[in-house]
Amino acid sequence: MEGLKAAFARAKSENRAAFVTYTTAGYPTIEGTADVLLAMEAGGADVIELGSPFTDPIADGPTIQTANTVALKNGTSTKSCLSIVREARSRGLKAPVLLMGYYNPLLAYGEEKMLKDAKAAGVNGFIMVDLPPEEAVRFRHHCTNSGLSYVPLIAPATSEKRMKLLCGIADSFIYVVSRMGVTGASGVLSSGLPALLEKVHKFSGGKPAAVGFGVSTREHFLEVEKVAEGVVIGSQIINTLKNAPEGEGAKAVEEYCHSITQRRNTKVSLTNGGSNGVPQGISTDANPGGDGSGWISHENEEAPKDISTEDPTKRPASESDPSNGVVHVDAVTHGSDDPGPLEQMEALNTNDDEKDPELMPSRFGEFGGQYVPESLMDCLTELEQGFEDARNDPKFWEEFRSYYPYMSRPSSLHRADRLTEHVRKTAEKGMGASIYLKREDLNHTGSHKINNAIGQALLAKRLGKTEIIAETGAGQHGVASATVCARFGMKCTVYMGSEDVRRQALNVFRMKLLGATVVAVEAGSRTLRDAVNEAMRKWVERLDTTHYIIGSAIGPHPFPTIVRTFQSVIGSETKEQMKALTGRLPDAVVACVGGGSNAAGMFHPFANDPSVRLLGVEAGGDGIDTDRHSATLAGGKPGVLHGVRTYILQNEDGQITDTHSVSAGLDYPGVGPELSGWKDNERAKFVAATDAEAFIGLRLLSELEGIIPALETSHAIFGAVELAKTMKEDENIVICLSGRGDKDVQSVAEELPKIGPKIGWDLRF
């Protein structure tokens, strides 16, 4: 922490801004990263940000995202980052180093262990891109106790209330995002930057501010220097490394940094007042040897008898009376009535005069929250308030229900007679529950996704948004989003992993027929998770005009609650229909689980009915004992992904692992936080069905009931059949038949040669 303060103080004394540089650990190689750090310092860097790569960044542009991907392929981990800093320190690096990244790898490493190991390696502090305020205050406290700094980020859209809190927890400097959007060099700096910096300085009490995002040239540097104490450059350094001849990246970075600063830092002696080649301190004007020799001493070993704010460098140590030692400080305070960070945090969602109650649950047990870049925070607040106003407005729900004929609601519910008969033939005598089907596959567009799409489109109109973006895996949510945009005359862009584009070509064509723009995402595993990453990045860039219709009960608060609320029509109708058909509630309801939209919609209305068992069926792929599955609740552990704390599939380093499912719609490494809460409090049970078992479910419903289900739903069918065998004949089960299988026919045909022989299903002509 002190090293960071000294770096900014030194720059100020030289009438210039501090130069803050960024590079990704492990890019282009792990072995060469320490050379890059030393080169940045030699080229004039005052502070260095070392990016800790993460598989699923939502705030990084393509340049840094590509560097992340390369670094992870090289095997870069949190341990690698610490080793890089340790090596650079051993070779003479003096500039303060901040680790910059996303929360999940740090969470997986262990916060306490991380702080201890980071301190030992020579790290000076942290920048966490997606840490929410309540955890930022807590984490900052731990950092302070370890002598490390926590650097908050502030964006142009940050409200004054949030800005006051973030400025209040800053201890060394504040990172200011100069424009909305993701990281990346650009040729344009924000015209509102001076006004933004004026607010930051006002609320921080004059703490240094460093400006990043969009800075890439000497001209940019000089322009920003007029209003800020620090200037951050990252993407252009990554580009410099990318374009340098092999083996000459560090040299190219040094020359680039020199072109920005027009100065060089000479290397400092390794000993620097220490012993055995280990430096013991930072050299400053008041501490020239780095060993404390510049401070006034008290030879009699008594505690100092006075406190002074006088600059100790203005009088020599020889003038001090050792018997009356003085401890020098920067200022003296006798307490303040101003609220501290914790009190400010409590007041974030209050009116000027009184505290408002929480709008809706942001947490489900330990799960939920808003782990997103600062640039998204106030947009989420706007969305939460807008949704709260809408759901408490009877006219909104009247308008929503007016589209029931268009949506084909209410969807029908009926007993699957032949499937029930099949269960009873294979179960013990007296066993075999009756199975009912809630026919969401008969909705307009062929799945439950239309419920949420209509609701969020109406909400977007209410908020004054004119454009819609969406992500999709199997394509059903993309089709539903494109459908409602066509109905309401809104521009629609759908992001879809390129592997899913291939698997769901029919749905891609349907979206295009409806007038939507479909963007294939080639990054990462090229599936649903990558589509979510890209959709979130694009939303950040166009918050003023665009609403993101997230398709599942995932993402940061309030999205899981919004999606579940619109999808709860499924469970609410099921309640009434089962009472009409059987005179009572069902004994169990079953739904497939990917992100969890249809499961949350079916389960939530029954959450307070303990007599109703809730069973979610995940995608077991090749088996949860392998690394080829998507069973997050059965095989994952808590972490942070796509802005929410929930169960996720991750490795020991906190990197998100690749998933597999024969169903594109279930191929996701996370799950909705409400479902995670139900798992932990045992309100719901979650099991996994393998690809082969899903095919068994598909075959059963197709041949026995004349209904071809979606591959997602096929998992639920298999799980329900197995559950029905363990229940009595007078008990009832309802399956949420979430989608029809037209879209999956080609995928089934491609997979049958492999899966068919395992289950005795041969459809060759």
N, C-alpha and C positions, 0 to 999 in steps of 0.2 A: 504494500500500500504506500509506504513512504517513498519507495523508488518512483512510483507513478507521480506522486505529488512533486517530487524533486525534478522530474523530467519536465513537467509543465512549468514549474518555477524557473528552471534554467532557460527554457525557451522564452518565457516572458521577460527575463532579465536581458535577453539578447534582442528584444523587440521583434519577435517573430512568432508564428504559430508552431506548435509542436507537430511534427510529422509522424502520423500513426500509420503503420503499414500492416497489410494482411497477407498471409499465405496459408494454403491448406497443408496440414501435416501429411507427409507421405506423397506429395505431388511435386515433381513427376516421379520421385523415388523417395523411399524412407531414408536411405543412406545419404541423400544429398540435401535433405531439408535443413540440417544444421548449417550447412554452407550458405543456404539462402538467408537464414536468419542473420548470420554474420555479415553477409553482403548487404542486407538492408540497413544494418547499423552503420556499416562503412560508408554507405551512400547518403547518410544523413538522417536515418530513422531515429526518432526519440523514443517511441513506444512501438511494440510489435504485438499484433494479434495473430495467434496461431490457431487456425481453424481445426477443430476436431471433427472429422468427417462423420456424417450420418446418412443412412440409406434413404431416408424419406424427408428431406428438407422441404419446408413449405414457404420459406422466405428467400430462397436463393435463386438467382437467375441461372441461365444455361451455362455460363462460364464457370462459376463456382460449383454448380451441380456436377458438371463434367469432371472437375478436379476432384470432387468427393468420390465419384465413381471410380476414377483411376486409383485414388489413394486406398479405397477399400479393397480393390482388386489386388493391390500391392500388399495387403494384409495389415493395413494401418489400424491400430486400436488405441484405446485410451492409454494403455501402457506405452505404446509407441510414442504418443505425444509427449508423455513425461520423459521418456528416454531421450527424445530429440532435444528438449530443453536442457536436460542434464548434460548432454554432450556439448551443446553450444556454450553453456556456462563454463564447462571445463576448458573450453578453447578460448575463453576470454570475453564472451558476450556480456555486456554491461546493461544494455537497454532493458527496461521492464518488459515482461512478457505476460500477456493475457491469453488464457485459453478461451476460445469463442466457439460456441456450438449449441446443440440442442440438449434438452434435459435428459432424455431417456438413457443415453450412454453413461451419463454421470450417475443417474439413479441406479443403473445396473452395476456400476463399479462400487457404489456405496459412498454416500456423501462424506461421512466421517473419514473413511479411508482416503477418499479423494483429496480432501483438504490437507491431510497429513502428508500424503505422498507428493502432492503438488508443491507444498511448501518446501519439502526436502529437495525436490528437483530444481527449484529456482524459479517457480511460477509466482507471479505477483498478484494475480487475481483472475476474475472470470467475467465473461459476457455470455449470458444465457438468453438466446433468441426468443424462447417460447415459455419462459417462466412467468406464471401469473403473479399478481401483486402479493397475495397472501403468502405464497411460498417464497417470493423474492425477499420480503421482509424477514422471514425466518432464515433463509439461506444467507442473506447479508449478515445477519447476527452471528451465524456460525463462522462466516468468513472473517468478520472483525475479530472474533476471539482467536482466530488463527493468524492474525496479522496479514490477511489477504484482503484484496479489494473486490467489491461487487460493483460493476458498472451497468447502470440501467440504460435502456434505450427509450428515446422519445421521438414520436413521429409527428408530421404536420397535423394529423387529425386528433392527436391526443387532447383530451379535454383539460380544462384548467384544474379540475379536481384531481385527475390522474397525474397531471404534470406536477402538481404540488407534492403528491406522494412520492413520485419517482425522483424528483429533485431532492426530496427530504432524505431518501435512503442512499443517495450518492455520497461516496466518501473520498473519491479521488478526482473523477471527472464524469461527465455525462456524454453518452453517445447520442448524437442527434441525426436522425434520418432526414436527409434534405428534401426527399420527395416521396410520394406514395409509389408502391410497387415493390418489385423484388430487387435483389442486389444486381449491380451491373454498371459498367461505365456508360456514360452517355454524353452527348454534346451540349446538354442543356442543364442549367442549374435553376432551382426553384426561385421565382421572383419573390416568394413570401419568406425566404430564408432570414432576412434581417429581423422581421417582426417575430418570427418563431424564436430566434436566438435572444431577442429582447425579453420575451416571456421566460425563457429558460433561466437567464441570468437573474431575473427578478425573483423567481421562486426558489432558486438554488442558493441565493445569498452570494452570488458571484463565483460559484464553483466553475472551474474550466469546462468548456463544452467543445467536443470534437465532432466535426461534421463529416458524414460519409454518404455513400450512394450517389453515383453520378460524377465523382471527381476523377479526372484522369490526366490532366495536363498541368503544366506550370501556370498557365493563365487561370485555370480553375483554382489552383492552390492560392494564388495571390488574391483572387477575388474573395474566396472564403475566409482568408486570413484577416480580411478587414472587419469581420463580424464574429469570428470564433477563435478560441485559443488553441484549437487543434484541427488538423485536416486528415481524413482517413482515405487511403487508397487501397483497394483490394483487387477488384477484377482486372485492372490493367496490369497488375503485377503477375497475376495468373496468366494473362495473355502473353506477357513478356517471357515467362518461363516456357510457355507452349511454343512460341515462335523461335526460341533460341536454339542454335545448333546443339547437338547432343554433347553433354559434358560442359557446356558453357552457360548454363542457366543462371548460376549464381553471379557470374561476372556481368551478364546482361542486366540482372536485377540491380546490381550495384550502380551501373551506369544510368539505368532508368531513374532510380531514386536520386542520384546526383543531379539529373536533369530537372527534377522537381525542386530540390532544395538549394542547388548551386553551392553545396558545401559537402565536406566529408568529415566523418568522425575518426579520429586516430585511435588506434587500439590502446587500451589501458593495461598496465602491467598485471599479470596474473596474481602476483602477491598482494599488491595494493594494501599494504598494512597488515596482511594476514601472515599465516605461517603454513609451511608445508604446501605452498602453492595454492592455498584456498583463500579467496578474498573474504574479509570479515565485514565489509560495509560498503556503502555507496559514497563516492567522493563528491562533496559539495563545497561551496565557499566556506561554510562554517565547520566543515569536517574534511579538510584537504587530504588527510591520509586514509580516510575511510575507516578509521579506528577510534573515533571519538576524541581525538587529540585537540580538536578545535574548540571543544566546549569548556566552560569554566568549571574547574574542579573544586572539591572540598576535601582537603588533605586530612582533616581530622576524623574522617569517616562518619561524621554526624549527618543526620538528615538536613537538607537545606532548610534554612530558617525563614526564607522569604520567597515570594513569587513575583516575577517581573515580566512585563510585556516588552521590555527594552530589547532591541536587536543585539544579541550577544556578539555579533561580528563587528559592532561599532566600537567596542572597547576590548583591549587585549586581556587575556586571561590573567596576566600578572597584576592587574589592577583589582582583581577580586580578592576579598578577604576570605581565606579558607575557613576561618572560624565562623563566618556568617555567610555560608554558601547560598547561592541564589539559583533557583530553577527557572528557566526561561520558557515562556509559552507565547502563543500567538495572540491570545485574547483571554479575558476573564469574564465569566458569566455567573450570576447569582441565581440562576434558574429562570424559567420562562413560563408564561401561561399558554404559549403556542402548543397546539397538539403535536404529538410525536407521530412517527410513521404508522404505528399500530392504530392509533386513534383516527388518523387520516384514512387508513384503509377501511375502517368501519364506516366512515362517512362517505365513501365513494358513491354510493347510490342514494344519497339523501337529497332532499330539497334544501333550500337555503335556511329554512326555519325548523324543519322537523324531519326525522328519519323515516323513510318509507320502508315498509316491510319488503322482504325479498319477493321479487316478482314471481318466480317459479323455482322449483328445486334445481340448483346448479350441480348438486352432488347426489349420488345414489349410494349411500354409505361412503366409502372412500373414493368412489369412482365419479367421473364427470369433470367439471371444471373447464377452464379456458386456457390451454397451453398453446398460445398463438403469439405471433409477432405483435409488437405494440401497435403497428399500423392497422391491425384488425380489431383491436379492443373496442373502440368507440362505435365502430360499425355494428359489432355484436350487441352492444348496449342499445343502439337504435333499433336493431332487429327485435331484441327482447321486449323493449317497450312497445314497439309496433304490434307484435304478436299478442302481448298482454292486453292491449287496447282492443284488438280484434276479437280475441276469444271471449272477452267480457261484453261484447257488443252483439245483442240478439240479431241485429240487422245483418251482421257479417255471416252468422250461421244460417240465416234465412237465405242469403245469397248463395252460400255454399250448397245448401240443400236444393236450391233451384236447379242445380246442375245434375241432380240425381238421375233424371231421365237420360241425360247425355252420357253419364257414367255407367248406366245400367244398374243403378242401385234402387232398392236393396238387392244384393246378390242372393241367389237362392241357396237353400240348405235342404239336403235330402239324405235319406238313409241309403248307404251303399249295400244293397241286399246281397248281391253275389259275393262281394268282398267279405262281408260279414259271415256268410255261409262258408267261404273258404277258410276263414280263421277258425271257425268252430269245428271243422273237419280235422284240423291239424292240432287243436288244443285238447287238453284233458276234458273229461266229461263234466258238463256244467260250467265250463269256462269258455270265454270268447265273447268279449263285449261287442255290442252293436257299434258299427262305424258310420258316422255321418260326415258328409262332405260340405264344407262351406265354399261355395263356388266362385271364388274371386277370379278364376280363369275365364268366367263369362262376362267380366267387366269390359267396357270399351278399352281397347288396346291389348286385351288378353291377360291382364294381371292386376294385382292389387295396387300397382304403382300409380294408377290414375288418381287414387284417393288423395295422396299427398301432393301430386303434381297440381291438381285443381286448387287445393287449399293454398299452396305456396304461391301459385300464380295470382290468386286473388289478394294474398298478402302483399306481394310485390307491387301490384297495382295500387293498393292502399298506401304503400310507402313511396309512390311516385317513381318507381323504377320502370325503365322502358326495355331493358334487355335481360335475357335469362341465359345463364350458363348452367351446365349440368355435367355430371360424370355418369358413366354407365359401364357395367360389366357385361352382363348377358344381353344388354340392349333394351330390356323392357322399360327401365326408367328413362332411358334416352328417348324411346318412342313415346312414352307418356308425356315427357317434357316437351318434345316437338309437337305433340298433338295439342296440348293446351296453349302453346305459343301460337300455333296456327289459329286456334279458336279465338284467342284474345288479341291477335295482331301484334305479337311481340317478337323481336329478333331472338333467335335461339342458336346457341353454340354448344355442342356436346363433345366432351373429351372422352376418348375410349382407347384403352390399351391396344396396340397394334395386333397382339395375339388374339384379343377378343374380337377385333375387327374381322380377323380371318375366320374365327370360329362362328361368329354371328353375322355373316355377310348379309343375310336376309334382313335383319333388323337395321343394319346400316342403310340399306336401300330404302327401307320404310321411313327412316328418319329424313333422308334426303327427299323422298317423295313429299314429305310434310313440310318441306321448306327449310329444314334445319341445316346448319353447317356442322359437319362431323370432322373432328380433328383427331387423327391417330397419334397416340403417344408412344414414341419409340424408346423412352427412357426405362431403366430398371428392368423389371420382369415383363413389361409391356402388357400389364393386366390392370385390374380394377384399382389397386392401390396407387399405381402410377397415374391413372386418370384422376383420382382424387387429389394427388399432389399438384397436378397441372391446373386443375380447375380452381383450387384454392389460390394458386399464384396469380392466375388471371383475374380472379375476383378482386384481389388486393389492388390490382392496377386500375380497376374501373368501378370503384365502390360507389361513386356518386350516381351512376346510371344503371348499375347492374345488380341483380339479385341472383344468388347461387341457390338453385333448388337442389339441395343435397338429397340423394335418393334413399339413403338408409338412415337408421337411428344412430348415426355415428357423428363424429366431429365435435367441435367445441359447443358448450352451452351458448344459445338455447336450442341448437339444431336437434339433438336427440329428443327433447321434449316436444318440439314442433312436429317432427315426423311422427312420433308416437301418438300425438293428439289427433292428427288427421287420419292416421291408420286405425285408431281405436274404434272407428265405425265398424270394423270387422267383428271385434269381440262384442261390442254393444248389440249389434244385430243378432249375433249368434245367441246371446243370452235370451233375447226375446223370442227368437225363432224356436230354440230348444224348449222353452217353457210352453210355447204354443203346441209343439209337436209331442212332447213327452210329459209336460206338466211340471218339469223340474230342470235344474241346471245340469249340464253334462258332468260326468265324473272325471273327465280328463279332456284337455285340449292339446293338440299337437301342431307344431309348425317347424318348418325348416329354419335354420339360422345361418346367415352369412354375416352381414352387418347387423341385421335384426329387425328390419322394418315390419315385415308381416308377423313375426313372432311378438314384437312389442305391441303391435296393434291388436293381435288376438289375445295376448296374455293380460294386458293392463286392466281391462274391465273386470277380470276375474281375480286380480291380485289380492283383493280383500275377501275372497270367498275360499276359505281354507279347505272346503270339501272338494274343490276342483283342482285336480293335479295338472301341473303345467310341464309339458315335455318339449324341449327344443332339440332338434336333430341337426347336427353339424356335418360338414363334409369330411369324411374320414380318408378320402383319397385311396392310397395304397395301404392305409392302416396307420393309426396314431403312434405305433411303435416304429414307424419309419419317418424320414424327413420329407415325405411327399403327402401332405395332407393340409387341410385348412380348418382343423378343429381347434379353434382358439380357446374356447372355454374348457374343453377336455384336455388340451395339451399345451396351453399357453400359461403365462404368468403376468401379473400386473406390470404395467409400464405406461408410457405415453406415446401416442401415435395420432397424427392428424388432429392435434389440438385437444385431445381428451385423454384422461387417465382411465384405463380400462384393461381388460385382459388382451394381450397381444402375443404373437409368435415372434420370438426374438432369440438371438444367441447370447452367450455369456457376456459379450461386450455391449449388449443393448442395441445391436443392429438388427433391423427387421429381416426375418428370414423369408426365403422364397416359399410360396405355397403351391399346392396342387389340388385341383378338383376337376373331375370330368365336367362339372357345371361351372360355367364362367361366372354366374351370379353369386356363387358361394366362395369364389377364389379370392378371399380377402384375409389379411393377417390380423385383423382386429375385430371388435364386436361392440355393439352399443353398450354404454355404461350402465343403463338400467338393467340390462340382462346380466351384466357382471355383478351388480348388486343383488339380483335375485339368486344368482349362483351362490354368492357368499353367505346370504342369510337363509339359504336352502328353500326359498319359496318355489323355485323351479329346478328341475333336473335337466341336465344336458348330456346327450349321448352322441356318438358319431356313427354314421353309416358310410361304409366304403363305397368306392365307385361301383363295384360289382353288386353290392346290396342296393344301391340306388337303382341300378338296372333291373333288379328283381322287383322293386316297387313300381317302376315304370311299366314293366311287363304285366304285373298283376292288375293294375288299374286299367290298362289298355285292353287286356283280353277279357277281364271279368265285368267291367263297367262301361266299356266303349268310350273311355275318356283317356286321351293321350296327355299326360301331365308334363309340365316342364321338368327338366332334370333336377332343378332345385327342389321342387315339390316332391319328386320321387324319393328323396332322402326321408322326408317326413312320412310318406306312405309306408316305407319299410319300417321306420321306427314305430309307427302307430300299430301296424300289424303285429309286431313283436310284443308291444305293450298289451294289445287286446287279448293275446293268448294268456296273459297272466291275470286277467280280470274276469269277473263273473258275467254270465249271460245277461243278467238284468242291469248291467252297467252300460254306460254310453261314452263313446269317444267322438270328438269332432276334430277332423283334420282341416287345417286351413289350406285349401287347394289354391295356392298362391298364383299359379300361372299355367297357361296351356303350353303344350309341347311343340307346336308348329316350328318354332325357332330352333329347336334342338334336333330335329329329324336328321339333318346332315351330320351333326356331331355323333349321334347314336350310330348311324351307318358307318362312320369312320372308326368308332371304338369297338363295335360288335365283334370284328375278327379277333380282337384281343380279349375282350371281356366275355363274349358269348360262350366260348368253350368252358369257362369257369362255372357258368350257371346253367349250362345245357340249353342255350337259346341260339338257334340257328335260323336266320332269315334269308339264307341264300336261295335264289330262285332255282 
